[in-house]
Amino acid sequence: MESPLLRTGFRRAIASTHASSQRQALACQRRWLATPTESSGREPVRAAQPIQFTRDDNQFARNKPAGGFSRRGPPRGDGPKSDILLSRIRILPASPSYFTATPRYTDDLLALSALLRKYQLLPQCPPGEAPRIAWKTWEQYKSEVDEPVKETRYNRLLEIIKRLNYIHPALMPEEVTTALERFKRILQPFLNKPKPIIVDNYGRARASGRRKSSTASVYVVEGTGEAVVNGKSLTEYFGRLHDRESAVWALKQTERLDRYNVWATTSGGGTTGQAESIMLATAKALMAHEPDLRPILKRAGTLTRNPKRVERKKAGKLKARKMPAWVKR
């Protein structure tokens, strides 16, 4: 029987024979694949010619076969040189913000910032005297660009727009005007001017006023100081002295209580709201008779509508904002 020691020796001898044969084959392969030199009698290895990304028509004519165009096709472009290979190898995006989440917004922000840096030294309008323009809301802009623009980021854009709008209109550059046109609303509410109140053939001036949920329509005509509200006299319709004074406050401030008659129809809301709506309408109609009274009426506060409304009671509260006593503890 063969001993284990003899069997192991035979295995090692066979393995060494295979390893030596592999090393000889690898050396032979390296010798055949080695880079030839000039001393070996072979042609030296030369580097490939550089790629020409542009070529003229003469070179294309030399490379064109007799029967037609080359495999690359006819040269593109109108000029003598065309970037054929370059246009195929790399396609540049139309915008540097192409790979951002909001490319159109980023382009608008960069363009407006560049305009602001360029024209920031131009004279500006005094505070509050810039042209009144209604800009697009956040929802309108977001739906227009179709991008997930946050409201805070759009507010940053609006700050630059309003700063550019403060440039004096006489020195406003054309490119700034063109850039701001994109952010204007289609309908401008500031361009809507109310119809002028005129005195008709019967000597009447009609005006309307509102306060909270109350509305009033008033006719003012020269007379003896009579006031009628919904077919009743002023004292019969308004029980409180404060409401009666509010209704004719415009006539009292201008000292015209005994020179004009007032016919008013009012509806909605309470007595206080109806009285103040009559006051606003009376002041408007009075200016149709005497436009010079506008400064007095404006100082008296009769030409400004009070937009305040009653805040309704909330669930779980005693009033609009008053909390129960047990919550305060």
C-alpha positions in Angstrom: 0.0 0.0 0.0 1.0 3.5 -0.7 1.9 5.6 2.3 0.2 9.0 2.8 3.6 10.7 2.7 4.4 9.2 -0.8 1.0 10.2 -2.1 1.4 13.8 -0.9 4.9 14.0 -2.6 3.5 12.9 -6.0 0.7 15.6 -5.8 3.2 18.4 -5.0 5.4 17.3 -7.9 2.5 17.3 -10.4 1.3 20.8 -9.1 4.8 22.3 -9.6 5.0 20.9 -13.1 1.7 22.6 -14.0 2.7 25.9 -12.4 6.0 25.9 -14.4 4.2 25.3 -17.7 1.8 28.1 -16.9 4.6 30.5 -16.2 6.3 29.6 -19.5 3.1 30.3 -21.4 2.6 33.6 -19.7 6.2 34.7 -20.5 5.8 33.7 -24.1 2.5 35.7 -24.3 4.2 38.7 -22.8 7.1 38.4 -25.3 4.7 38.3 -28.2 2.5 41.1 -26.8 5.3 43.4 -25.7 5.6 46.8 -27.4 8.1 46.5 -30.3 11.0 48.8 -30.5 12.9 50.2 -33.4 15.8 47.8 -32.7 13.4 44.8 -33.3 13.0 45.7 -36.9 9.2 46.5 -36.6 7.5 49.7 -37.3 7.3 52.0 -34.2 4.0 52.5 -32.6 2.6 55.9 -33.3 -0.1 57.8 -31.4 -3.5 58.4 -33.0 -4.1 61.6 -34.7 -6.0 64.2 -32.7 -9.8 64.4 -33.3 -10.7 67.5 -35.2 -14.1 68.7 -34.0 -14.4 71.2 -36.9 -13.6 70.7 -40.5 -14.1 72.8 -43.6 -15.8 71.9 -46.8 -12.5 71.3 -48.7 -11.6 68.5 -46.3 -15.0 67.0 -46.6 -14.7 67.0 -50.4 -11.4 65.2 -50.2 -12.8 62.5 -47.9 -16.0 62.1 -49.9 -16.1 58.9 -52.0 -16.7 59.0 -55.7 -20.2 57.7 -55.5 -21.7 59.9 -52.9 -21.3 61.2 -49.3 -19.1 59.6 -46.7 -20.5 57.6 -43.9 -20.7 60.6 -41.6 -23.0 62.4 -44.0 -22.9 65.9 -45.5 -21.6 68.7 -43.4 -24.1 70.5 -41.2 -24.4 74.2 -40.7 -24.5 77.2 -43.1 -20.9 78.4 -42.4 -17.7 76.9 -43.7 -17.1 75.2 -40.4 -19.6 73.1 -38.4 -19.3 71.4 -35.1 -20.4 68.0 -36.2 -18.7 65.8 -33.7 -19.0 68.3 -30.8 -22.8 68.5 -31.2 -23.0 64.7 -31.2 -20.7 64.2 -28.2 -22.1 66.8 -25.8 -25.6 68.4 -25.7 -25.7 71.5 -23.6 -28.9 72.3 -21.7 -30.8 75.5 -22.6 -30.5 76.9 -19.1 -27.8 76.7 -16.5 -30.6 75.9 -14.0 -31.7 72.9 -15.9 -30.7 70.4 -13.2 -32.4 72.3 -10.4 -35.8 71.5 -9.1 -37.2 74.9 -10.2 -35.3 76.0 -13.3 -37.7 78.6 -14.5 -38.0 80.2 -11.1 -34.2 80.2 -10.7 -33.8 81.8 -14.1 -36.3 84.5 -13.2 -34.5 85.2 -9.9 -31.1 85.4 -11.5 -32.3 87.6 -14.3 -34.1 90.1 -12.0 -31.1 90.1 -9.6 -28.8 91.0 -12.5 -31.1 93.9 -13.5 -31.2 95.1 -10.0 -27.4 95.1 -9.7 -27.1 96.9 -13.0 -29.7 99.7 -12.3 -29.6 100.0 -8.6 -28.0 103.5 -8.7 -30.8 105.1 -10.8 -33.0 107.7 -9.1 -36.1 106.3 -7.4 -39.6 107.5 -6.7 -40.4 108.9 -3.2 -41.8 106.3 -0.8 -45.4 105.5 -1.6 -45.4 107.3 -5.0 -44.3 104.4 -7.2 -46.8 103.2 -9.9 -49.5 101.0 -8.3 -49.4 97.6 -10.0 -51.1 94.4 -9.1 -48.5 91.6 -9.4 -49.3 88.0 -9.9 -50.1 86.0 -6.8 -48.1 83.0 -5.6 -50.7 80.6 -6.9 -50.8 82.2 -10.3 -47.1 82.2 -10.7 -46.8 78.6 -9.5 -49.4 77.4 -12.0 -47.7 79.4 -14.8 -44.2 78.0 -14.4 -45.6 74.5 -13.3 -42.9 74.1 -10.6 -43.1 73.5 -6.8 -42.2 77.0 -5.9 -42.6 77.8 -2.2 -44.4 81.0 -1.1 -41.3 82.3 0.8 -39.2 82.0 -2.3 -41.8 83.8 -4.4 -41.9 86.6 -1.8 -38.2 87.0 -2.3 -38.8 87.4 -6.0 -41.5 90.0 -5.3 -39.2 92.1 -3.2 -36.8 92.5 -6.2 -39.8 93.2 -8.5 -41.1 96.0 -6.2 -37.6 97.4 -5.9 -37.2 97.6 -9.7 -40.7 99.2 -9.9 -39.5 102.1 -7.7 -37.1 103.3 -10.4 -38.3 106.7 -11.6 -40.7 106.3 -14.6 -38.8 108.9 -16.7 -35.6 106.9 -16.4 -37.0 103.4 -16.4 -34.9 101.2 -18.8 -36.6 99.3 -21.6 -35.3 95.9 -20.5 -36.6 96.4 -16.9 -40.1 97.3 -18.3 -40.1 94.2 -20.4 -39.0 92.0 -17.5 -41.7 93.4 -15.2 -44.5 92.9 -17.7 -44.3 89.1 -17.2 -45.2 89.4 -13.5 -48.2 91.8 -13.9 -51.7 90.5 -13.6 -53.9 90.5 -16.7 -56.5 92.6 -15.0 -55.2 95.6 -13.1 -57.7 96.7 -10.4 -55.8 100.0 -9.8 -56.7 101.1 -13.4 -60.5 100.9 -12.6 -61.6 104.4 -11.9 -65.1 105.0 -10.4 -67.6 106.8 -12.5 -67.8 110.5 -11.6 -70.9 111.6 -9.6 -72.7 114.3 -11.5 -75.7 116.4 -10.8 -78.7 115.6 -13.0 -81.2 117.9 -14.6 -83.3 117.9 -11.4 -80.4 119.1 -9.2 -79.8 115.7 -7.6 -76.5 114.0 -6.9 -76.8 110.2 -6.3 -74.1 108.2 -4.4 -73.9 104.9 -2.6 -72.0 103.8 0.5 -71.3 100.7 2.6 -70.3 99.9 6.1 -70.0 96.3 7.4 -73.0 94.5 5.8 -75.0 97.7 5.4 -75.6 99.5 2.1 -77.1 102.9 1.5 -78.2 104.9 -1.6 -78.5 108.7 -1.0 -79.8 111.6 -3.1 -78.6 115.0 -2.1 -80.3 118.1 -3.5 -80.3 121.8 -2.5 -83.0 122.5 0.1 -83.7 123.5 3.7 -82.0 120.7 5.6 -84.6 117.9 5.5 -83.4 114.3 6.0 -85.5 111.2 5.2 -84.3 107.6 5.7 -86.5 104.8 4.3 -89.5 107.1 4.2 -89.1 108.2 7.8 -87.6 111.3 9.3 -84.1 111.1 10.7 -85.2 111.2 14.3 -87.9 108.5 13.8 -85.6 106.1 12.0 -82.6 106.4 14.3 -83.4 106.3 18.0 -79.8 106.9 19.2 -78.3 110.4 19.0 -75.0 109.0 17.9 -76.5 107.4 14.8 -78.3 110.6 13.8 -75.2 112.6 14.1 -73.2 110.0 12.1 -75.7 110.0 9.2 -75.4 113.8 8.7 -71.8 114.1 9.9 -70.6 115.3 6.4 -73.1 118.1 6.3 -72.3 119.1 9.9 -68.5 119.3 9.3 -69.0 121.4 6.2 -71.7 123.6 7.8 -74.2 122.7 5.1 -77.0 121.3 7.4 -79.5 123.9 6.3 -78.6 124.0 2.6 -79.2 120.5 1.4 -81.9 117.9 1.6 -81.0 114.2 2.0 -83.2 111.2 0.9 -81.6 107.9 1.8 -82.6 104.2 1.4 -80.6 101.7 3.4 -80.7 98.0 4.2 -78.7 95.3 5.9 -76.7 95.3 9.2 -77.6 97.3 12.3 -78.4 100.9 12.9 -74.7 101.9 13.4 -73.6 100.4 10.1 -76.6 102.0 8.2 -75.8 105.4 9.7 -72.2 105.3 8.7 -73.0 104.0 5.2 -75.4 107.0 4.8 -72.5 109.3 6.0 -70.2 108.0 3.3 -72.8 108.3 0.5 -73.7 111.8 1.6 -70.1 112.9 1.5 -69.7 111.6 -2.0 -72.9 113.3 -3.3 -71.9 116.5 -1.6 -68.7 116.7 -3.5 -70.6 116.5 -6.7 -72.3 119.8 -5.8 -69.1 121.4 -4.3 -65.8 119.7 -5.3 -63.8 122.2 -3.1 -65.2 120.6 0.0 -63.0 117.5 -0.6 -60.1 118.5 1.8 -62.6 119.2 4.7 -64.5 115.9 4.1 -61.2 114.0 3.9 -60.0 115.4 7.2 -63.3 114.6 8.8 -62.9 110.9 7.8 -66.2 110.8 5.8 -64.6 109.7 2.5 -62.9 106.6 3.8 -64.8 103.4 4.1 -64.3 101.6 7.4 -63.5 98.0 6.4 -63.9 96.5 9.9 -66.4 93.8 10.5 -67.7 92.1 13.6 -65.6 89.1 14.5 -68.0 86.2 15.0 -68.0 83.9 18.0 -65.7 80.8 17.8 -66.6 77.3 19.0 -65.4 76.7 22.5 -65.1 80.4 23.4 -67.4 82.8 25.2 -67.1 85.5 22.5 -65.0 86.0 19.5 -61.7 85.6 21.5 -62.7 85.4 25.1 -61.9 82.0 26.6 -63.8 80.4 29.5 -62.6 81.0 33.0 -61.5 77.4 33.6 -59.1 77.6 30.6 -57.3 80.7 32.1 -56.6 78.8 35.3 
